[in-house]
Amino acid sequence: MREINFQNVNLLNSRANMLSGNLLPMTDDNSFSLFWRIYRAVVWSIELIHAAALTAGIIVTPKEKALKDGIISVVVIIEASFLLANIYVRQKLTMQVIQKMNAILRTADEMMEDIVKTSLKPIIMPFIIYGVASVISVTIWHIHPIVLIFEKSTFYYVDYNLPAAFSPEPFSVGVLIPSTIIMTMGGVYLFLRKYSLDVYMMHLVLMLTAQYRYTAKQLSLLFQYLQNDGNNSLKKSHLVTDQWVEKELIALCRHQNNVLQISIMLRKLLSMNFSLLYLNSVFRFCFLGILMSTIPSLTFMEGISILSFAAGSVMQFFLLCSSVQTLSDASTEVTDKAFDEAWHQLQPPMKRIFLLLILANNLECKIAAVEKFNLSLPSFMTIMNQSYSIALLFLRAK
């Protein structure tokens, strides 16, 4: 059986990471081939042109169009740039986290492999569907101005769906077609950059969640063994059983200690990112709501693309909040199942070890630097409500 590691256990994460050009660390030495480094440079060049044209377009287009069609892209650019820069700056810490996770996975038994794969499975298919649907939606939204070449021969800034400026207006078909293609490619790569970052951060969170679940499962099985000791062939004497249980319990304590170290490192790595995600998501969904208010005046395909992208964005953020909530729950439930087993049959020294584990179980794993901006299922609803309220204020003030 192939040994699992941080990179190969989630192919969606590794492939999205390369396709987006992010090239975030996937191994403890962060090695990527020359081809992928050249590819990243090309992707970044396209995105820089896209960002520059978007900025110029927002300046020269009417304010109402700039607000409805352009600001959401600006919010996503700022968010993706900050999240990516934060991980790049802490690249050494990221590789240390990966190294520690891989050290645990190298000695993984069948149960750990199953728990890791089970923890990751709920996000993979929804994110594949979200990714494909959103790429199609972004492409339709950006490429649509090209159909105008069948209606007229001169064009203006307002003809772009996404605000952009490449030359003085009016301009010809020779400017519209290449500029629309560049904006489409830039929009798709911008989405892939943000998409890959979300998958990467969720992968880190769920890999840690799996280790908390593994400790909980092993503790429960260990105490079930004590409860069923009458049928256990290993029990030649109380001394043999006590020594074996003590050895297993100490091994679990060492494992849990490594997990706690990883959780501290992960908090340092992602705390600022998650706090920014909380704040930025309020404005992102607010401007997405404003964009959706324009659907009645759009073509059918444009309206469908916006609705599809909006639904996918809500689902993506829900899955992110759900993943962080799952980690928080798993970190406080390590000893819950084991407590209902036969731990009271342990010798006093081992009881003390288990009680220390119970105390450590109270240390809830929270990633955000500020408690108020911690991602969770309740915070998901709070963000949706805040976004809706701000969007209504903008629309009423229009």
N, C-alpha and C positions, 0 to 999 in steps of 0.2 A: 504493500500500500504506500502511495506517495505521501511523504512527510508534509504536513500542512505548515504554512507560515503566513506572516502578515500579508504578503503579496498574493500568493496563489489561492488563498481561501475565499477570495472575493474577486472574481474576474471582472465584474462590472466596475469596481473601484479602479483596478489597474488599467483597464482599457480606456475608461473615461479620463483618467489622469493623463494618459499619453495623447489621446485624441484632442483634448482641450489645449494641449501645449503647456499645462501647468507644471508637469514633471516634478510633483511633490515627492518627497522621499518615500520609497516603497521597501527599501532594504536598509540595513544599518550602515551601508557605505554610499548610498544614493548614486548608484552607477546607472547612467543612461548612455546609449550609443551616440555616435556623432550624428547619425541620421536624425534622431529625435531632438538633438540640440539645434540642428539647422531648422528642423520643422518648427520648433518653438520660436525661433527668431522670425520666421516667416509669419506665423500666427500673430505674434506681438506687433509686427509691422502693420499688418492688416487692421488690427484693433486700434493702433495709434491713429491711423488714417481715419478710421470710423469715428473715433472719439473727437478728433479735430474737426471733421466735417459736421458732426452733430453739434458741437459747441458753436461753430459758426452759424449753423442753421437755426439754432435757438435764438441767437442774437438778431438775425435778420428776418425771421418769420414773425407773423402777428403773435402777440402774447398769448392769446387764447389757444392757438394751435400749438405753440411751444409748451404750454402747460399741460394740455391734454395728451399730446403725442410724444413729447420729448423728455419731460422731466423723469418719467419712470425709468427710462434708459440711463439717465444721469445717476439716479439713485442706485441702480444695479451696478453701474461702473464703479461708483464710489465704494459700495459694499464689497464687491468682488476684489477690487484693488487693495482695500484695507485688509480683508481676510487673508488674501494671498501674501501680501507683504509681511503680515504678522507671523505667518508660518515660515516664510523664507528667513526672516530675522532670527527665528528660533529653530533653525534647521538642525542645529546640533542637538537640541533638546528633543526634537521630533525623532531623530535617529536613535537617541538613547531609549525613548519609549518603545520604538520598534525593536530594538535590540533586546530589551527586557521581555517584550511579548514573545519574540521568537525563541528566547531562551526557555520560556515556559512551554511553548508549543513543540519544541524539539523532543521533550519527554512526555508529550501528550499521549494519554491512553485513548481507547475507543470512546469512552464516555465523554472525555473532554472534546474530542473531535465532533461528536454528535451535538454537544451543547453549543459549541462555537457555530456550527453550520445552522443549527436551529435558531440561534439568536439573530443571525444575519438574514435568514430566509425571508422574513416578513417585509423587508425593504426592497429586495432585489427586483421582483417582478413589477411592483408598482412604480419603481423608479425607471425601469426599462420602458414601460408604457408611457410614463410622464415625459421621459427624454425624447422618445420618437415623436410623440404627439406635439410636443413643444417646438422641436426643430422644424416640423412641418408648418406649424402655426406661425413661427417667426419668419420662415421663408416666404410664406404667402403674404404676410403683412408687409414685408420689406420689398418684395419683387413686384407687387401689384402695379406700381406706377408705369411699368413697361407697357401695359395694355393701352396706355394713353397715346402711344405712337400711331395707333390706328385711327385716332380722332383728331390729332393736330400735329403741327410740325415745330411749334415753338412752346417752350415750357418755362415755368416759374418755380420758385422755391416751395410754394404751397402745394405743388403737384407731388412732392415726395410725401409718403405716409409718415416717415420719420423725418423730422426737420434735418435738413442737410444743405450745405452750400459748398459747391466745388468751383463755380465760376460766376461772373456777374449775370444777372437775369436781364432779358430772356436768353435761354440757351437752347441748343439744337438737340436732335436725336443723338448725335455723336457724343454729347456730354451726358444725356439722360441715361442711356443704356449702361456704359461702363460705371458711372457713379452709382446707379441702382444696384449693380452686381456687387460693387465694393461694399456698399452699405448692407446688402443682404449677407455677404460673407462675414462682415464685421459683427452684425447682429447675431448670427448663428454662433460664431466663436465666443461672443460675449456670454450668450446663454450657456454654452458648453463649459466655459470657465467657471461660472457660478454653479452650474450643475455638478461639475467634478468636485468643487470645494465642498458642497453639501454632502455628497456621497462619501468623500474622504473623512470628513469630521464625524459623520454618522458611523462610519466603519470603525474609527478609533473608539467611539463611545460604546458601540455594541461588542467590540472585542473585549473591552474591560468588563462589560456587563456579563459576558459569558464566563469570565473567571470568578466573579462573585457567585454566579449560579453553580459553578462547578464545586466550589468550596461548600456551599449549602447542601448540594446533593451528596457529596462524599461524607460530610458529617452525619447526615441522616442515615446513610447506609452503614456507617461505622457503628452507630448506636443500635440500628436494627440487628446487626450481628450479635451484639451483646444480649439483646432481647431473645434471640433465637439460638443462644449458645448451646442449648441441649442437643441440637442437631448438627452442630459445627464440628467437623472432623479435625479442625486445627486445635481444638481445645483439649490438650493432653493434661493440662493442669491449670489452676488459677494463675500460677506464675507465668506460664507460657502465654495465656490469653492477655493478662495485664501488660506483659512486655510488648506483645504485638499491637495492642490497642494504643499503648503509650507511643510506640514508634510511629504508628499511623497518624495519631493526633498531633504529634510534634511536626511531622511532615506537612500536615495541613496548615499548621500555624506558620510554618516557613513560607508555604505557598501564599497564604493570606497576607503575610508581611510584604511579600513581593507585589501583590495586588494593590495593597495600600500605597506602596511607593510609586507604582505606576499611576494611581489615581491622583496623587499629589503632583506628579510631573504633568499629567494631562490637564489638570486645573491651571497650572502655570502656562501651558501651551495654548489652551482654548478659552480661558476666562474672558479675555478682552473680546475675542471673536463672538462669543455667545452674547455678551452684553450689547455689542454693536448690532448683532442680528435682531435682538429684541427691539431696539430703538428704530433701526432702519426698516424693519418689517412693518412698523406702524405707517411710515410714509410710503413704502412700496405698495402696500395694499390700498392705501388711501388714493394714490395716483392711478392705480389699476382700476379702482372704482370709478374715478373720473373718466378714464378712458372708456370704460364700459358704458358710460352714459351717452357716448357718441354713437353707439351701435345702430340706433334707428336711422341715422343719416349715412350709413356705410353700405357697401354691397354685401350680398349674402356671404360670400367667401371671406371677406374681411371680418364680418361679424362673427362667423363661426371660428375663425382663427383667434380672435380676441377672447371669446368665451372659453375655447379650449385651453388657451394659455393661462387664463385666470383660474380655471378649475384645477389645472395642473399645479399652479403656484400655491394654491391653498392646500392641496393634498401634500405637496412637498414639504411645506412648513409644518403641517400637522404631523407628518412622519418624523420630522426632526424633533419636534417637541415631545412626541411619543417615545422616541429613542432615549432622550435625556430623562424623561419620567421613568422609563424602564430601568435605567442605570440607577437612579435614585432609589427606586423600590428594591432592586436587587441588593443594593449595598446595605439596606436596613433589614433584610430578611434572611441573612446568612444563617443565623442560628434558630430561626423560627420553627422549621420542621424538626430539626434535631432536638429541640427542647421538649417535644412531645414523645421522644423516644426514651430509651433506657439509660440516659446519661447518669441518673442517680445511682446506678450500679457501679460506677467508676470508683477507683480508689481516690482518697482525698487529694493527692497531688494532681491527678488528672481532672478532678472536678474543678480545681482552681484554674487550670488551663482553660477549661470550657467556659468558666465564668468570666475569664479575661476576654475570651472571644465574644461573649455576650456584651460586655462593656464596649468593645471595639465595634460591635454591631450598631451601636448608637451613633457612630460617626457617619452621618449620611453623606454620600458623595455628591457634592454640588459643584458644577463646573463654573458657573458665572461668578465674576468678581464681586458683583453687587447682588444681594439677595432679591431686591425688587426686580431685577432684570434677569432672573433665572428662568430658563426655558422649561416649560412643563405643560401638561394638558390644561390646567386652569389659566396659565398665562397665554395660551393659544387663544382662548375665548376672549380674554382681556384685550389682546392685540386686535382681534377682529372687530370688537366693539369700538375701540379707540379709532381705528382706521375708518370705520363707517361714520363716526361722528365728525371727524375732521373732513372727510370727503363731502358730507352734507354742508358743512360750513363754507367750503370752497365753492360748491355749486350754487349756494344761496347768494354768495357775495359776487357771483359772476355778473 
